[in-house]
């Protein structure tokens, strides 16, 4: 048989499949009405297992393909039923309140807390997020959160991940435990320089100061040095100030270009980072949730059952709506053996058709569910 003939037969089958699929979805809608009248849950795992067992027995050697086809059909059916049956839910109330609180555009001014000092990367992130904002510098990430919780500051800026050195786990833990919403984000291209007192040379250096994340991002350069102590600091700007104040010609700081001018230092080596594609992403938190114009990202924290396919069930809900997941990270639950929560970031708007119903379905089906916010990235 010719390829064109085979394709003609496939086209004809596709037409029949579509008609059968639409008929099946109409029956699912009728089932939803029955479930609503009888106050039954959307998910009937026992019936789905029975159907899958029967399908695999009939499918022979193609049983795994048939299994995935019908699993997808079940997911589509549940998603449609969830749209029709969605009643009051916590996440729907959160989203509506946040949409009401959001202004036409993200504010350009406000009091914002960040960990560090003048010249730190967090300061540059604050300037990008709130160009006319007033910065309050604090010593720790926890202090940033406390400043926002107490109402001292309207916003707080925190680093959440670096493209070379991974996530800032302490910040993820704070998001989970303190439950402050994310309202904005930005990412900075990070370039590290070796700063010293004027006149010092690379061969003179016996100690280098910097933040732990910067040290990790410059591991190749540091690994090539002999007899040099690497000493962590609170942030890269603090490292530059320390070198300047101590006046030790044998000390250097891994810091940023603006810190050289701020603290009277000289750059003796540029681009120390392992990768030229070195970005740090910062989030902006607030005390109350708000969804501003242009919000096209969603962040969630959730936990699912410890069973085969549980995470797949979650991801399939995203796939059905064509939602791109930009981040999935597991974190162990403190004090509980081999139990994890998942941090998800999605490219989606809560105003897109089906997205809010999908969030409600996740809230209903997951062991725990936390809506961190919907926001735009600068």
C-alpha positions in Angstrom: 0.0 0.0 0.0 1.3 3.5 -0.9 2.1 6.0 1.8 -0.6 8.4 0.5 -3.2 5.6 0.8 -2.1 4.9 4.4 -2.4 8.6 5.3 -5.9 8.7 3.8 -6.9 5.8 6.0 -5.4 7.5 9.0 -7.2 10.8 8.2 -10.5 8.9 8.0 -9.8 7.2 11.3 -8.9 10.6 12.9 -12.3 11.9 11.9 -14.0 9.0 13.6 -11.8 9.3 16.6 -12.6 13.0 17.0 -16.3 12.3 16.7 -16.0 9.5 19.4 -13.9 11.8 21.6 -16.5 14.6 21.5 -19.2 12.1 22.2 -17.2 10.8 25.2 -16.7 14.3 26.6 -20.4 15.0 26.3 -21.1 11.9 28.4 -18.5 13.1 30.9 -20.4 16.3 31.2 -23.6 14.3 31.9 -21.6 12.3 34.5 -20.6 15.5 36.1 -24.2 16.5 36.5 -25.0 13.2 38.1 -22.1 13.5 40.5 -23.2 17.0 41.4 -26.7 15.9 42.2 -25.5 13.0 44.3 -22.5 15.0 45.8 -20.0 12.5 44.6 -16.3 13.2 44.1 -14.9 13.8 40.6 -12.2 11.1 40.9 -13.2 7.5 41.0 -9.9 5.7 41.1 -11.5 2.2 41.4 -13.4 2.6 38.2 -10.4 4.0 36.3 -8.3 1.0 37.4 -10.9 -1.4 36.2 -11.1 0.2 32.8 -7.3 0.4 32.5 -7.0 -3.3 33.4 -9.5 -4.3 30.7 -7.9 -2.0 28.1 -4.4 -3.5 28.7 -5.8 -7.0 28.4 -7.4 -6.3 25.1 -4.4 -4.2 23.7 -1.9 -7.1 23.7 1.6 -6.0 22.9 0.5 -2.4 22.6 -0.8 -2.4 26.1 1.5 0.4 27.4 0.4 2.7 24.6 -3.2 2.0 25.3 -2.6 2.6 29.0 -1.3 6.1 28.3 -4.0 6.9 25.8 -6.8 6.1 28.3 -5.0 7.7 31.2 -5.0 10.9 29.2 -8.7 10.5 28.4 -9.4 10.2 32.1 -7.4 13.3 32.8 -9.2 15.3 30.2 -12.6 14.1 31.5 -11.7 15.0 35.1 -10.5 18.4 34.0 -13.8 19.1 32.1 -15.8 17.9 35.1 -13.8 20.1 37.4 -14.6 23.1 35.3 -18.3 22.3 35.5 -18.4 21.5 39.2 -15.9 24.0 40.5 -17.5 25.6 43.6 -16.0 27.8 46.3 -12.4 27.1 46.9 -9.5 28.7 48.8 -7.3 29.2 45.8 -10.2 30.8 43.8 -10.8 33.2 46.7 -7.1 34.0 46.9 -6.9 34.7 43.2 -10.0 37.0 43.2 -8.7 38.9 46.2 -5.3 39.3 44.6 -6.7 40.5 41.3 -8.8 43.1 43.2 -5.7 44.3 45.1 -3.5 44.6 42.0 -3.2 48.0 40.4 -3.1 48.7 36.7 0.7 48.4 36.8 3.3 47.3 39.4 4.3 50.3 41.6 7.6 52.1 40.9 8.0 53.4 44.5 7.8 51.9 48.0 9.9 50.9 50.9 11.7 47.6 50.1 13.8 45.4 52.3 16.8 43.4 51.0 19.7 41.5 52.5 23.0 43.2 52.0 24.3 46.7 51.5 25.0 49.3 48.8 26.6 47.6 45.8 25.2 44.1 46.5 23.4 42.3 43.7 20.2 42.4 45.7 20.4 46.2 45.6 20.6 46.1 41.8 17.5 43.8 41.8 15.7 46.3 44.0 16.5 49.1 41.7 15.2 47.1 38.7 12.0 46.1 40.5 11.2 49.4 42.1 13.2 52.1 40.2 12.2 54.9 42.6 12.0 52.7 45.7 13.7 53.3 49.1 15.8 50.4 50.3 16.1 49.2 53.8 19.2 46.9 54.2 19.0 44.0 56.7 21.4 41.2 57.6 19.6 38.0 56.8 16.9 36.6 54.4 14.7 36.0 57.5 15.0 39.7 58.4 13.7 40.6 54.9 10.7 38.4 55.5 10.2 39.9 59.0 10.4 43.4 57.7 7.5 42.7 55.3 5.4 40.7 57.8 5.6 43.5 60.4 4.6 46.1 57.9 8.0 48.0 58.2 8.5 47.5 54.5 5.9 47.3 51.7 8.1 44.8 49.7 11.0 42.5 50.2 13.5 41.2 47.6 15.1 37.8 47.9 17.4 35.7 45.6 15.8 32.5 44.8 18.1 30.7 42.3 21.2 31.0 40.2 21.6 29.4 36.8 25.1 28.0 37.7 24.8 27.3 41.4 21.2 26.2 41.9 18.5 27.2 44.2 18.7 29.3 47.4 17.2 26.7 49.7 16.8 29.0 52.7 14.6 31.2 50.7 12.4 28.3 49.6 12.1 27.2 53.2 11.0 30.7 54.2 8.4 30.8 51.4 7.0 27.6 52.6 6.9 28.4 56.3 6.1 32.1 56.3 3.6 32.1 53.4 4.2 35.5 52.0 3.0 36.0 48.4 5.3 36.6 45.4 4.2 39.7 43.4 7.1 40.2 41.0 10.5 38.8 39.8 13.6 39.7 37.9 16.8 38.2 36.8 20.3 39.8 36.7 23.2 38.7 34.6 26.0 38.3 37.2 29.6 39.1 36.4 32.2 38.6 39.1 35.5 40.5 39.4 38.5 40.1 41.7 38.9 43.4 43.6 42.0 44.4 45.6 43.6 47.5 47.0 45.3 49.6 44.3 48.8 48.2 43.5 48.1 44.6 44.6 48.7 41.8 42.1 47.1 38.3 41.7 50.3 36.6 42.9 50.2 38.7 46.1 46.8 37.4 47.2 46.6 34.9 50.1 42.9 35.3 51.1 39.7 35.9 49.1 36.4 37.0 50.6 32.9 36.6 49.0 29.4 35.3 49.4 28.9 31.5 49.4 26.9 31.6 46.2 29.6 33.7 44.4 32.2 31.3 45.7 30.3 28.4 44.1 29.8 30.3 40.9 33.6 30.9 40.6 34.8 27.4 41.6 36.9 26.8 38.5 38.9 30.0 39.1 39.3 29.4 42.8 40.3 25.7 42.2 43.2 26.9 40.1 44.7 29.0 42.9 47.3 27.6 45.3 47.7 28.5 49.0 44.8 30.9 49.0 42.2 30.9 51.7 38.6 31.4 50.6 36.4 33.0 53.3 32.6 33.3 53.1 31.0 36.7 53.8 27.4 37.9 54.1 27.4 39.2 50.5 29.7 40.3 47.8 29.5 44.0 48.7 30.4 43.3 52.3 33.4 41.4 51.0 34.6 44.4 49.0 34.1 46.8 52.0 36.0 44.4 54.3 39.0 44.4 51.9 38.9 48.1 51.7 38.6 48.8 55.4 41.3 46.3 56.5 43.8 47.7 54.1 45.5 44.3 53.6 47.4 44.2 50.2 47.2 40.3 50.3 43.4 40.2 50.5 40.9 40.3 47.7 37.1 40.2 47.2 35.0 38.5 44.6 32.5 41.2 44.0 30.8 43.3 41.3 32.1 46.1 39.1 30.1 48.9 40.9 31.7 47.9 44.2 35.2 48.7 42.9 34.2 52.4 42.7 32.1 52.3 45.9 35.0 51.0 48.0 38.1 52.4 46.3 39.3 49.0 44.9 40.9 47.9 41.7 39.8 45.1 39.4 42.7 42.8 38.7 40.7 40.0 37.0 37.3 40.1 35.3 34.7 37.4 34.5 35.6 34.9 37.2 32.3 33.1 37.0 32.3 29.5 35.6 29.7 30.3 33.0 29.0 33.4 30.9 25.4 32.4 31.2 25.4 33.3 34.9 22.0 34.7 36.0 20.5 35.1 39.5 16.8 35.4 39.8 15.2 37.5 42.5 11.6 37.6 43.7 9.7 40.4 45.3 7.4 39.5 48.2 4.6 41.5 49.8 2.5 41.1 52.9 -0.8 40.8 51.0 -1.3 39.0 47.7 -1.7 41.2 44.6 -1.8 40.2 40.9 -0.7 43.1 38.7 -1.3 43.8 35.0 0.8 41.5 32.8 1.2 38.7 35.4 2.1 35.6 33.3 3.9 33.3 35.8 2.4 31.2 38.6 4.3 29.7 41.6 3.1 26.8 43.7 4.2 24.6 46.5 2.5 21.2 46.8 2.8 17.7 48.0 1.3 14.6 46.5 0.8 11.0 47.6 3.8 8.7 47.8 2.6 6.3 45.1 3.6 5.5 41.5 2.2 8.0 39.1 1.2 10.6 41.6 3.5 13.3 40.2 2.5 12.3 36.7 -1.1 13.0 37.6 -0.2 16.5 38.5 1.9 17.2 35.5 -0.7 15.8 33.2 -3.1 18.4 34.4 -0.7 21.0 33.1 -0.1 19.2 29.8 -3.8 19.1 29.1 -4.0 22.9 29.1 -0.7 23.3 27.2 1.0 25.0 30.2 4.8 25.2 30.1 6.4 24.3 33.5 9.6 26.3 33.9 10.7 24.9 37.2 10.1 21.7 39.2 12.1 21.1 42.3 11.7 18.7 45.2 12.6 19.7 48.8 12.6 17.3 51.8 10.0 18.0 54.5 11.8 18.9 57.7 11.4 16.2 60.4 9.8 13.6 58.1 11.8 10.8 56.4 11.7 10.6 52.7 8.8 13.0 52.2 9.0 15.9 49.8 7.2 18.9 48.7 7.5 20.3 45.1 8.0 23.8 44.0 6.5 24.5 40.6 6.7 27.5 38.4 4.4 27.8 35.4 4.2 30.1 32.4 0.5 30.9 32.6 -2.0 33.6 33.6 -4.8 33.0 36.1 -7.1 34.7 33.5 -6.4 32.0 30.8 -9.4 29.7 30.3 -9.1 26.6 32.5 -6.2 27.7 34.6 -8.1 28.6 37.7 -10.1 25.4 37.5 -6.8 23.5 37.1 -5.5 25.2 40.3 -8.7 24.2 42.1 -8.3 20.6 41.0 -4.7 20.6 42.3 -5.8 22.0 45.6 -8.5 19.3 45.9 -6.2 16.4 44.8 -2.9 17.2 46.5 -2.1 16.4 50.1 -1.0 20.0 50.6 -1.2 23.0 48.2 0.1 26.6 48.5 -0.5 29.2 45.9 2.5 31.5 46.1 1.3 34.1 43.6 0.8 35.1 40.0 3.2 37.8 38.8 5.3 39.2 35.9 9.0 39.1 35.5 11.0 42.2 34.7 
